Amino acid sequence: MGYSGWTNWDTWNLALWINNEESLYHKGRVMAGEEQRFRAWARVVCEDINAEHEERIEWEKVNVEEVRDSLLEE
């Protein structure tokens, strides 16, 4: 069950990108305050990552609330 403490690989990978790129992290913290805006922003981030990298994140599998909650906790 899960992947490195996250729901699954896709959730972990998106969170990893957001948390390890300073500009994404800061933007994510701002966007996390509003659920719908965060969801739309996270989907764009996912699409951008997929456009640039071979390992693709399946958006439908991402637990967006888990990623958002992790940013709100910090």
N, CA, C and O atoms as CSV, one atom per row, in Angstrom:
chain,resi,resn,atom,element,x,y,z
A,1,MET,N,N,0.825,-1.179,0.000
A,1,MET,CA,C,0.000,0.000,0.000
A,1,MET,C,C,0.877,1.253,0.000
A,1,MET,O,O,1.789,1.381,0.817
A,2,GLY,N,N,0.602,2.143,-0.892
A,2,GLY,CA,C,1.292,3.409,-0.908
A,2,GLY,C,C,2.683,3.350,-1.519
A,2,GLY,O,O,3.153,2.298,-1.951
A,3,TYR,N,N,3.313,4.487,-1.540
A,3,TYR,CA,C,4.649,4.610,-2.097
A,3,TYR,C,C,5.388,5.676,-1.304
A,3,TYR,O,O,5.034,6.854,-1.360
A,4,SER,N,N,6.405,5.270,-0.573
A,4,SER,CA,C,7.236,6.183,0.226
A,4,SER,C,C,6.403,7.104,1.123
A,4,SER,O,O,6.711,8.286,1.277
A,5,GLY,N,N,5.351,6.544,1.705
A,5,GLY,CA,C,4.509,7.305,2.614
A,5,GLY,C,C,3.381,8.081,1.931
A,5,GLY,O,O,2.594,8.748,2.603
A,6,TRP,N,N,3.301,7.999,0.615
A,6,TRP,CA,C,2.248,8.685,-0.152
A,6,TRP,C,C,1.252,7.651,-0.663
A,6,TRP,O,O,1.519,6.451,-0.601
A,7,THR,N,N,0.117,8.099,-1.163
A,7,THR,CA,C,-0.924,7.213,-1.669
A,7,THR,C,C,-0.397,6.265,-2.735
A,7,THR,O,O,-0.683,5.068,-2.705
A,8,ASN,N,N,0.373,6.803,-3.678
A,8,ASN,CA,C,0.904,6.001,-4.785
A,8,ASN,C,C,2.077,6.750,-5.416
A,8,ASN,O,O,2.411,7.862,-5.007
A,9,TRP,N,N,2.693,6.126,-6.413
A,9,TRP,CA,C,3.855,6.703,-7.084
A,9,TRP,C,C,3.530,8.041,-7.734
A,9,TRP,O,O,4.331,8.973,-7.655
A,10,ASP,N,N,2.394,8.149,-8.361
A,10,ASP,CA,C,2.033,9.379,-9.064
A,10,ASP,C,C,1.911,10.555,-8.101
A,10,ASP,O,O,2.386,11.653,-8.392
A,11,THR,N,N,1.281,10.326,-6.966
A,11,THR,CA,C,1.153,11.374,-5.942
A,11,THR,C,C,2.520,11.746,-5.402
A,11,THR,O,O,2.844,12.928,-5.286
A,12,TRP,N,N,3.321,10.748,-5.073
A,12,TRP,CA,C,4.671,10.975,-4.571
A,12,TRP,C,C,5.505,11.768,-5.570
A,12,TRP,O,O,6.195,12.713,-5.187
A,13,ASN,N,N,5.449,11.399,-6.827
A,13,ASN,CA,C,6.281,12.048,-7.843
A,13,ASN,C,C,5.887,13.519,-8.031
A,13,ASN,O,O,6.759,14.384,-8.117
A,14,LEU,N,N,4.594,13.804,-8.095
A,14,LEU,CA,C,4.169,15.193,-8.227
A,14,LEU,C,C,4.604,15.996,-7.002
A,14,LEU,O,O,5.125,17.103,-7.138
A,15,ALA,N,N,4.393,15.447,-5.817
A,15,ALA,CA,C,4.804,16.137,-4.588
A,15,ALA,C,C,6.315,16.358,-4.570
A,15,ALA,O,O,6.787,17.411,-4.139
A,16,LEU,N,N,7.060,15.381,-5.032
A,16,LEU,CA,C,8.511,15.495,-5.089
A,16,LEU,C,C,8.937,16.660,-5.974
A,16,LEU,O,O,9.797,17.454,-5.592
A,17,TRP,N,N,8.342,16.761,-7.141
A,17,TRP,CA,C,8.654,17.872,-8.045
A,17,TRP,C,C,8.330,19.204,-7.395
A,17,TRP,O,O,9.149,20.123,-7.409
A,18,ILE,N,N,7.150,19.309,-6.832
A,18,ILE,CA,C,6.725,20.574,-6.231
A,18,ILE,C,C,7.624,20.947,-5.057
A,18,ILE,O,O,8.011,22.107,-4.914
A,19,ASN,N,N,7.952,19.981,-4.226
A,19,ASN,CA,C,8.751,20.272,-3.031
A,19,ASN,C,C,10.231,20.496,-3.312
A,19,ASN,O,O,10.931,21.092,-2.494
A,20,ASN,N,N,10.708,20.030,-4.446
A,20,ASN,CA,C,12.138,20.132,-4.730
A,20,ASN,C,C,12.502,21.218,-5.724
A,20,ASN,O,O,13.680,21.404,-6.026
A,21,GLU,N,N,11.533,21.925,-6.231
A,21,GLU,CA,C,11.819,23.054,-7.116
A,21,GLU,C,C,11.287,24.305,-6.424
A,21,GLU,O,O,10.080,24.463,-6.239
A,22,GLU,N,N,12.199,25.182,-6.048
A,22,GLU,CA,C,11.846,26.316,-5.190
A,22,GLU,C,C,10.667,27.133,-5.709
A,22,GLU,O,O,9.766,27.478,-4.945
A,23,SER,N,N,10.669,27.443,-6.995
A,23,SER,CA,C,9.577,28.270,-7.527
A,23,SER,C,C,8.234,27.539,-7.448
A,23,SER,O,O,7.212,28.153,-7.145
A,24,LEU,N,N,8.234,26.233,-7.718
A,24,LEU,CA,C,6.997,25.457,-7.607
A,24,LEU,C,C,6.541,25.368,-6.155
A,24,LEU,O,O,5.349,25.464,-5.863
A,25,TYR,N,N,7.485,25.187,-5.261
A,25,TYR,CA,C,7.157,25.076,-3.848
A,25,TYR,C,C,6.472,26.353,-3.341
A,25,TYR,O,O,5.422,26.295,-2.702
A,26,HIS,N,N,7.079,27.493,-3.634
A,26,HIS,CA,C,6.506,28.754,-3.157
A,26,HIS,C,C,5.139,29.021,-3.796
A,26,HIS,O,O,4.210,29.465,-3.120
A,27,LYS,N,N,5.023,28.752,-5.081
A,27,LYS,CA,C,3.734,28.941,-5.761
A,27,LYS,C,C,2.699,27.967,-5.191
A,27,LYS,O,O,1.547,28.338,-4.965
A,28,GLY,N,N,3.116,26.728,-4.963
A,28,GLY,CA,C,2.209,25.728,-4.398
A,28,GLY,C,C,1.693,26.115,-3.027
A,28,GLY,O,O,0.518,25.910,-2.723
A,29,ARG,N,N,2.565,26.675,-2.196
A,29,ARG,CA,C,2.141,27.114,-0.863
A,29,ARG,C,C,1.085,28.203,-0.965
A,29,ARG,O,O,0.133,28.223,-0.185
A,30,VAL,N,N,1.250,29.108,-1.922
A,30,VAL,CA,C,0.268,30.177,-2.118
A,30,VAL,C,C,-1.038,29.596,-2.654
A,30,VAL,O,O,-2.119,29.929,-2.169
A,31,MET,N,N,-0.928,28.728,-3.654
A,31,MET,CA,C,-2.110,28.161,-4.294
A,31,MET,C,C,-2.869,27.201,-3.375
A,31,MET,O,O,-4.079,27.037,-3.525
A,32,ALA,N,N,-2.181,26.573,-2.437
A,32,ALA,CA,C,-2.804,25.571,-1.562
A,32,ALA,C,C,-3.929,26.148,-0.717
A,32,ALA,O,O,-4.782,25.408,-0.227
A,33,GLY,N,N,-3.934,27.448,-0.547
A,33,GLY,CA,C,-4.972,28.087,0.253
A,33,GLY,C,C,-6.353,28.029,-0.365
A,33,GLY,O,O,-7.353,28.241,0.320
A,34,GLU,N,N,-6.414,27.746,-1.644
A,34,GLU,CA,C,-7.701,27.700,-2.344
A,34,GLU,C,C,-7.772,26.405,-3.159
A,34,GLU,O,O,-7.080,26.259,-4.167
A,35,GLU,N,N,-8.595,25.489,-2.723
A,35,GLU,CA,C,-8.614,24.126,-3.269
A,35,GLU,C,C,-8.761,24.058,-4.787
A,35,GLU,O,O,-7.966,23.379,-5.436
A,36,GLN,N,N,-9.724,24.719,-5.363
A,36,GLN,CA,C,-9.963,24.626,-6.809
A,36,GLN,C,C,-8.800,25.204,-7.614
A,36,GLN,O,O,-8.387,24.634,-8.623
A,37,ARG,N,N,-8.283,26.334,-7.156
A,37,ARG,CA,C,-7.127,26.923,-7.845
A,37,ARG,C,C,-5.922,26.016,-7.740
A,37,ARG,O,O,-5.167,25.872,-8.702
A,38,PHE,N,N,-5.729,25.394,-6.570
A,38,PHE,CA,C,-4.602,24.480,-6.399
A,38,PHE,C,C,-4.738,23.290,-7.337
A,38,PHE,O,O,-3.771,22.894,-7.987
A,39,ARG,N,N,-5.923,22.725,-7.408
A,39,ARG,CA,C,-6.161,21.564,-8.284
A,39,ARG,C,C,-5.829,21.912,-9.737
A,39,ARG,O,O,-5.161,21.135,-10.419
A,40,ALA,N,N,-6.283,23.057,-10.208
A,40,ALA,CA,C,-6.009,23.471,-11.593
A,40,ALA,C,C,-4.517,23.706,-11.796
A,40,ALA,O,O,-3.956,23.292,-12.811
A,41,TRP,N,N,-3.877,24.361,-10.846
A,41,TRP,CA,C,-2.441,24.631,-10.937
A,41,TRP,C,C,-1.646,23.321,-10.926
A,41,TRP,O,O,-0.730,23.149,-11.730
A,42,ALA,N,N,-1.990,22.399,-10.022
A,42,ALA,CA,C,-1.273,21.130,-9.922
A,42,ALA,C,C,-1.404,20.319,-11.213
A,42,ALA,O,O,-0.465,19.631,-11.615
A,43,ARG,N,N,-2.555,20.401,-11.853
A,43,ARG,CA,C,-2.738,19.681,-13.120
A,43,ARG,C,C,-1.815,20.250,-14.202
A,43,ARG,O,O,-1.231,19.496,-14.980
A,44,VAL,N,N,-1.685,21.558,-14.250
A,44,VAL,CA,C,-0.773,22.191,-15.216
A,44,VAL,C,C,0.667,21.789,-14.914
A,44,VAL,O,O,1.435,21.494,-15.830
A,45,VAL,N,N,1.032,21.776,-13.647
A,45,VAL,CA,C,2.382,21.347,-13.262
A,45,VAL,C,C,2.618,19.914,-13.731
A,45,VAL,O,O,3.671,19.605,-14.289
A,46,CYS,N,N,1.651,19.053,-13.508
A,46,CYS,CA,C,1.744,17.653,-13.935
A,46,CYS,C,C,1.924,17.559,-15.452
A,46,CYS,O,O,2.768,16.800,-15.928
A,47,GLU,N,N,1.148,18.312,-16.201
A,47,GLU,CA,C,1.255,18.300,-17.661
A,47,GLU,C,C,2.616,18.807,-18.119
A,47,GLU,O,O,3.190,18.270,-19.067
A,48,ASP,N,N,3.137,19.836,-17.455
A,48,ASP,CA,C,4.463,20.362,-17.799
A,48,ASP,C,C,5.552,19.333,-17.531
A,48,ASP,O,O,6.463,19.161,-18.340
A,49,ILE,N,N,5.456,18.652,-16.400
A,49,ILE,CA,C,6.428,17.600,-16.069
A,49,ILE,C,C,6.366,16.501,-17.115
A,49,ILE,O,O,7.400,16.041,-17.599
A,50,ASN,N,N,5.160,16.077,-17.465
A,50,ASN,CA,C,4.992,15.012,-18.453
A,50,ASN,C,C,5.527,15.408,-19.821
A,50,ASN,O,O,6.037,14.558,-20.550
A,51,ALA,N,N,5.423,16.667,-20.178
A,51,ALA,CA,C,5.898,17.129,-21.483
A,51,ALA,C,C,7.425,17.109,-21.564
A,51,ALA,O,O,7.995,17.022,-22.651
A,52,GLU,N,N,8.077,17.191,-20.407
A,52,GLU,CA,C,9.534,17.300,-20.390
A,52,GLU,C,C,10.265,16.017,-19.988
A,52,GLU,O,O,11.484,15.934,-20.138
A,53,HIS,N,N,9.543,15.023,-19.481
A,53,HIS,CA,C,10.207,13.838,-18.935
A,53,HIS,C,C,9.539,12.559,-19.411
A,53,HIS,O,O,8.340,12.522,-19.687
A,54,GLU,N,N,10.356,11.504,-19.498
A,54,GLU,CA,C,9.856,10.212,-19.974
A,54,GLU,C,C,8.909,9.535,-18.989
A,54,GLU,O,O,7.881,8.987,-19.388
A,55,GLU,N,N,9.254,9.573,-17.701
A,55,GLU,CA,C,8.386,8.958,-16.702
A,55,GLU,C,C,7.168,9.847,-16.510
A,55,GLU,O,O,7.280,10.973,-16.026
A,56,ARG,N,N,6.020,9.339,-16.887
A,56,ARG,CA,C,4.804,10.157,-16.890
A,56,ARG,C,C,3.989,9.946,-15.626
A,56,ARG,O,O,3.815,8.823,-15.152
A,57,ILE,N,N,3.498,11.050,-15.096
A,57,ILE,CA,C,2.599,11.024,-13.949
A,57,ILE,C,C,1.180,10.908,-14.496
A,57,ILE,O,O,0.771,11.692,-15.352
A,58,GLU,N,N,0.434,9.928,-13.998
A,58,GLU,CA,C,-0.957,9.782,-14.424
A,58,GLU,C,C,-1.831,10.644,-13.511
A,58,GLU,O,O,-2.063,10.310,-12.349
A,59,TRP,N,N,-2.304,11.749,-14.062
A,59,TRP,CA,C,-3.074,12.731,-13.294
A,59,TRP,C,C,-4.250,12.084,-12.569
A,59,TRP,O,O,-4.544,12.433,-11.425
A,60,GLU,N,N,-4.913,11.155,-13.222
A,60,GLU,CA,C,-6.097,10.526,-12.635
A,60,GLU,C,C,-5.765,9.759,-11.353
A,60,GLU,O,O,-6.653,9.507,-10.539
A,61,LYS,N,N,-4.509,9.390,-11.168
A,61,LYS,CA,C,-4.105,8.641,-9.982
A,61,LYS,C,C,-3.583,9.531,-8.857
A,61,LYS,O,O,-3.417,9.069,-7.728
A,62,VAL,N,N,-3.325,10.804,-9.156
A,62,VAL,CA,C,-2.757,11.713,-8.154
A,62,VAL,C,C,-3.798,12.041,-7.087
A,62,VAL,O,O,-4.932,12.405,-7.398
A,63,ASN,N,N,-3.402,11.907,-5.848
A,63,ASN,CA,C,-4.236,12.315,-4.718
A,63,ASN,C,C,-3.903,13.792,-4.451
A,63,ASN,O,O,-3.015,14.108,-3.659
A,64,VAL,N,N,-4.620,14.669,-5.116
A,64,VAL,CA,C,-4.334,16.107,-5.072
A,64,VAL,C,C,-4.491,16.651,-3.656
A,64,VAL,O,O,-3.715,17.508,-3.234
A,65,GLU,N,N,-5.474,16.167,-2.928
A,65,GLU,CA,C,-5.688,16.645,-1.571
A,65,GLU,C,C,-4.486,16.325,-0.687
A,65,GLU,O,O,-4.120,17.122,0.178
A,66,GLU,N,N,-3.880,15.178,-0.898
A,66,GLU,CA,C,-2.709,14.800,-0.105
A,66,GLU,C,C,-1.533,15.743,-0.388
A,66,GLU,O,O,-0.831,16.157,0.535
A,67,VAL,N,N,-1.323,16.076,-1.647
A,67,VAL,CA,C,-0.250,17.003,-2.013
A,67,VAL,C,C,-0.543,18.377,-1.417
A,67,VAL,O,O,0.332,19.010,-0.827
A,68,ARG,N,N,-1.766,18.823,-1.577
A,68,ARG,CA,C,-2.178,20.130,-1.047
A,68,ARG,C,C,-2.020,20.175,0.470
A,68,ARG,O,O,-1.475,21.137,1.011
A,69,ASP,N,N,-2.490,19.146,1.151
A,69,ASP,CA,C,-2.381,19.104,2.605
A,69,ASP,C,C,-0.928,19.158,3.064
A,69,ASP,O,O,-0.611,19.785,4.075
A,70,SER,N,N,-0.054,18.503,2.320
A,70,SER,CA,C,1.363,18.513,2.709
A,70,SER,C,C,1.942,19.921,2.636
A,70,SER,O,O,2.803,20.281,3.439
A,71,LEU,N,N,1.480,20.708,1.690
A,71,LEU,CA,C,1.959,22.092,1.569
A,71,LEU,C,C,1.350,22.990,2.641
A,71,LEU,O,O,1.993,23.931,3.107
A,72,LEU,N,N,0.122,22.701,3.027
A,72,LEU,CA,C,-0.536,23.497,4.062
A,72,LEU,C,C,0.046,23.212,5.445
A,72,LEU,O,O,0.016,24.078,6.319
A,73,GLU,N,N,0.573,22.007,5.648
A,73,GLU,CA,C,1.125,21.614,6.945
A,73,GLU,C,C,2.427,22.322,7.265
A,73,GLU,O,O,2.759,22.527,8.433
A,74,GLU,N,N,3.161,22.694,6.238
A,74,GLU,CA,C,4.497,23.251,6.454
A,74,GLU,C,C,4.462,24.682,6.916
A,74,GLU,O,O,5.512,25.285,7.138
